[in-house]
Amino acid sequence: MIEPKRVLRALAEHWALLEPLCEHFDQGTLSLNELRTQLAAQQLDSTPQDITSLLDVWIRLDILVPVAKSPNRFELNAQIHDFLAYLRREHRLGLCLEIEAYLRHLERLAGYIQDAFEVRDGNDLARQLRLLDMRVRDVLKKLDNDEQALVAVAERAKTSDRQIPLRQRYAEVLATWDEYVEPMIELVNADGAFEQGVRKVETVLLKMLSEQQRLGHLVDDDMLLRTHARILEMQTSAQLTLRHARELLLPLREEARRHNAVTRGAALALAAIRRKGIDAVPQAALPLFTRPQSTFLGSASQVEAYVYALARFEPKPARFPKAHKSPKSGDAPRAPRTVREMVDRCEESLPMPDLMTWLLEQEPDGATDELLYWFSRLSREKRFKRERLERREYHTHEHQVSLRSFALLSAGPDAAENSASIPNAS
């Protein structure tokens, strides 16, 4: 077994040499000759024997490990690589499936905790709670790592060479969105697996807190409260990580989608038109901005008749409505507007065989609603005796009305005296 102090001491002593090598190991493995060349470039005063002894120390401490089936090629130990990446604040974006696997394990641990509590096994319960707390911390660490990795993805896309096409510069952004952000949105959704797993674990912990008050304490309440608080922190951290990812990558993703080949070609053509006019656009590109015209097929006589009609075409004169003429002084007097005048005229025409016909004769151009008003008013007059007629149709100036009119007769002197005074109405 390798002593940890020796590994840490070697990392501290050779940090200046290991840090530049980390970038090369990020790209892949290195052969023994490549390692010698890299170290010789950094240690100009070292002899080949010194470099060989240094590599031998790294191999014996498992800092460098040979690649499977390639003993002459080496790579950094995975744990050492992760530790150095943490020290260098480098973050690699993981998979959303890793978080989902963690959640499944949390749900299983919650089931184990519930079983241990039901059988009153305090030792197993404490062990499962420690495992649960450790797994939640793993999820928190991964979420923090993923958030920093997303920031690095956005920074690389923004600071990459501007000469590279936008689609290629943002290729990592598009891949990250498809492989991490979208699955994460489904996972952290209100009905997703993340919320369901958190809710299940939280329910088990809260139930244990209440049951311990009743049945007695198997573990310290502080452990349960601490684990519950860490669960809530994990839930909040996942939501914040997803929100930060959308704020960082969504504008870049939309920009990459907008700047496709068509928009770039249109932008170039418009720029050429602004500088040099439409003639600057290549003739091959002009059909993109035109619409094919329909063709006219016909015999010679049809074409001749069509041209003849066009040559002698005359538009029809526009007809405007005539101005309304005011009635002349010699016309018939206007219709009465008061009830007394209308009742007097109706009484003079008694006996009246049909009230509606009489109204149409009196006001042939009257409005339909006005005629119906006078029909209702005169038919209810007490000085007249009315008889219901058969239903028939009447034609006003505006409408065709179907109703049962009345024949009016005089009601006698008593009824006339009762209605002697009729108020004027306009």
Secondary structure, 3 states (H helix, E strand, C coil): CCCHHHHHHHHHHCHHHHHHHHHHHHHCCEEHHHHHHHHHHHCCCCCHHHHHHHHHHHHHCCCEEEECCEEEEEEECHHHHHHHHHHCCCCCCCCHHHHHHHHHHHHHHHHHHHHHHHCCCHHHHHHHHHHHHHHHHHHHHHHHHHHHHHHHHHHHHHHCCCCCCHHHHCHHHHHHHHHHHHHHHHHHCCCCHHHHHHHHHHHHHHHHHHHHHHHCCCCCHHHHHHHHHHHHHHHHHHHHHHHHHHHHHHHHHHHHHHCCHHHHHHHHHHHHHHHHCHHHCCHHHHHHHCCCCCCCCCCHHHHHHHHHHHHCCCCCCCCCCCCCCCCCCCCCCCCCCCHHHHHHHHHHCCCECCHHHHHHHHCCCCCHHHHHHHHHHHHCCCCEEEEEEEEEEEECCCCEEEEEEEEEEECCHHHHHHCCCCCCCC
